[in-house]
Amino acid sequence: MHDRLTLAVQEMATNKRKVELQNNQISGYEQEIQMLRKQLEGLENEKEKDQKMIAELKQALTRAREVKTTIFSTLT
């Protein structure tokens, strides 16, 4: 009986250490997830800015082509 009790106490201590280790790992993973979410948010903001810039550049290119067409049509 004493041996079984000792074994159960040792097993409980081992399990407690494992749980503590897993809790630390989970905490680390949660921190990493938060960091990745912030990075993703930054990348999404950058993508949105890039898309706006591309739209503005396309509009400028269209206007430049219109001006070119107008100038050439008045010269000929």
ChimeraX attribute file (.defattr): number of C-alpha atoms within 10 A of each C-alpha:
attribute: neighborCount
match mode: 1-to-1
recipient: residues
	/A:1	6
	/A:2	7
	/A:3	8
	/A:4	9
	/A:5	10
	/A:6	11
	/A:7	12
	/A:8	12
	/A:9	12
	/A:10	12
	/A:11	12
	/A:12	12
	/A:13	12
	/A:14	12
	/A:15	12
	/A:16	12
	/A:17	12
	/A:18	12
	/A:19	12
	/A:20	12
	/A:21	12
	/A:22	12
	/A:23	12
	/A:24	12
	/A:25	12
	/A:26	12
	/A:27	12
	/A:28	12
	/A:29	12
	/A:30	12
	/A:31	12
	/A:32	12
	/A:33	12
	/A:34	12
	/A:35	12
	/A:36	12
	/A:37	12
	/A:38	12
	/A:39	12
	/A:40	12
	/A:41	12
	/A:42	12
	/A:43	12
	/A:44	12
	/A:45	12
	/A:46	12
	/A:47	12
	/A:48	12
	/A:49	12
	/A:50	12
	/A:51	12
	/A:52	12
	/A:53	12
	/A:54	12
	/A:55	12
	/A:56	12
	/A:57	12
	/A:58	12
	/A:59	12
	/A:60	12
	/A:61	12
	/A:62	12
	/A:63	12
	/A:64	12
	/A:65	12
	/A:66	12
	/A:67	12
	/A:68	11
	/A:69	12
	/A:70	11
	/A:71	11
	/A:72	10
	/A:73	9
	/A:74	7
	/A:75	7
	/A:76	5
